[in-house]
Every structure is written in C-alpha cells, then in structure tokens.
Amino acid sequence: MTAEPEILHRGKYLLLKRRGTWEYAERANPEGAVVIVAVTPEDKVLLVEQYRIPIQSRTLEFPAGLIGDEAHFADEGWMETARRELLEETGWEPRKVERVMVGPSSAGMSTEMMHFVRASDLVRVHAGGGHAGEDITVHEVPRAEVAAFVARHMRAGYAIDAKVYAGIYFLDHDADGNAV
C-alpha cells in the first residue's frame, strides 16, 4: 500500500504534493482538461494563440480548457466543457463532440488527464477571443496547410504546445490509427 501524499502547497487550481521523494502537481478539479480538435465547414482547423505567463511566451495551441474549474461549472463534464470552451475561445459552436482519447498531460509531473475531443458540424456564433482577462487570437487554417502554419510559428519564436501535433494527427485518425 502506498502512503498518503503530503500536501506541500494548496492553490486555487493546483495542489503541490509529495509522495516519498516524488513531488508533483495535482489539479484541484479531478476531471482534468479538454483539448478540442475542430474543423470549420470550410475545412479550416481552429487554433488559438495566446500569451502564457508560466513560460513567458506566446503559444500556438488547440482550443482547450479545464473541466469544472469554476464553481458555476463544477458539475460540468468533459463534453459540456468542450462545447463551452470552443465557443468561448473561437466563437464556433459544435453540434457534435466526440471523445478521441484520454491520457496524462505530463505523467511524471502532474495527475492531470487530458480529454482529446473532436468537434464537428460547427456553427459560427461570434468572433471568439476568450472571456475577460484572456487575449486569444483565433486562427482558421486550411487543413492542408496546418503543419506548415505551425512550423512557421515555431520559426517565428512561438512556443508550440506539444498537444498540437497530437491534434493534427487526430484530424484524420482515431486513437487506434484508423482513418476517420
């Protein structure tokens, strides 16, 4: 039996814990996060750009969000979070959301689990950009050009979220490697 972890610090969204000699972060919300792979009716992939304080850099990412991160979303599941975050960040509302896979975001550092979802049958509702306090730029990139678009941003000094590469794979494949 493994000993109970020691809580080293408790923040609003994270707990810093130690189990034996191993220190790690745990999300205060047990459901983790969603990463949304979405394509518009014009076959354009939705990516978001924003400044991320921990790494002091602009990033290129798929739309994403924490599940149950605020009190008024405490009972929200992965599907509702995916719908809400996609609309909030990009202005597109999905009529269909399917989970592709679930896995750890950084198994050696965090207990957070990432739910990769594919959103489709999108309807434009507004321009996006996130909620107050967020400065999100939405990019709608033709599917055939998405890898080159990401590479250009990397060369320009953007931090590319590694989940972008998994998301690009999930545009055309399921988690078993089958074409979708």
Order of alpha helices (4+ residues) and beta strands (2+ residues): beta-beta-beta-beta-beta-beta-beta-alpha-beta-beta-beta-alpha-beta-alpha
